[in-house]
Each structure stands twice: as structure tokens, then as C-alpha cells.
């Protein structure tokens, strides 16, 4: 597992210890088994963004604090220059670039997400989290599965959906996809 995943795992463990929660309690709030959560917390498994979003909302900690370890400080505005957002490569296939990580009290978490094509053609990995989400395709073509529906989104297409529904996406036509994801 890559170093960034291990760092998130350590922050999860620290949060759970600080809140004096059992693995079962936090796993239940994330809607995963205790075994799955232990794998996330140990760094053995990649941690789905939906799990991190659930923890963020349930325990009132910023999503970017979990992802990147930094607390936001800006209250009036936060400028992210082109290509300069706090970046994280969660797996070889997915890269997240946070666009508002320095703004405190955010009502939404915007990211530029880059998905590399999957040569193995694995099924889409589904996750869910509280709230709503909007995806806007900046470049490429992707398959987005949400609530059992599979939709093809092209450059310029967007989809707003209930994020509690199982959802996931993958790049199509062997090309990289970039999209704006806003988690509310």
C-alpha cells in the first residue's frame, strides 16, 4: 500500500483513539464490517472516499484533514491556482486534487479527480457516503454507475446524485478521464 494510504490510516487510528471509540463503533458509523475497518486503519486496504466522507461528517472533522493531515485556516476565500490543489494519489488509477482544502467551514468538498484507464477491465468499485455529489466531466469519457444505473458521461456532461446510493466510475476507451467532483 502506498505511503499516502498509510498516512490516512494513521490519522484514522489517531482520531478513533482521541474519540475513545471502539473499532465496532466507528465501523458501524462507516457502514462497513469491523474487519474491513481494521484493514483501512492498518493501511492494508485502500480507504474508499465514501468511508472518509462518512467519518468526516459523523465526527465533525474536515475531509481534507483526514486526506492530507492539514487543518484549513482561511475564512474569507481560498485560491487554488491551476494544477496547484493539494493532491493525493489514492491508487494508481485514482488521483484527487482538493480545490478548497484551506477553507475552514466548507459546505462542500470540490476535487479534480483523474481516473486512469484499467487494462484489466475490473468491475467498477462502488462506494457510498452521506450527502449529495455532483460530477462534471472535464476531459475523456467515463462510465458512472449510481444506484444500479450505468450512465456514460462525455466531456461537458454532469450528473448530480444522492451519494448514499452505491456509486463508482471508470475511464472508457482506454483514455484518462478528468472530472470535477463536488461532495456536499
Secondary structure, DSSP 4 states (H G I P E B T S, - for coil): --HHHHHHHHHHHHHHHHHT--HHHHHHHHTS-HHHHHHHHHTSS---HHHHHHHHHHTT--HHHHHHS----BSS-----TT-SEEEESSSSEEEEESSTTBTT-S-EEEEEEE---TT-PPPPPB--SSEEEEEEEESEEEEEETTEEEEEETT-EEEEETTS-EEEEE-TT--EEEEEEE-
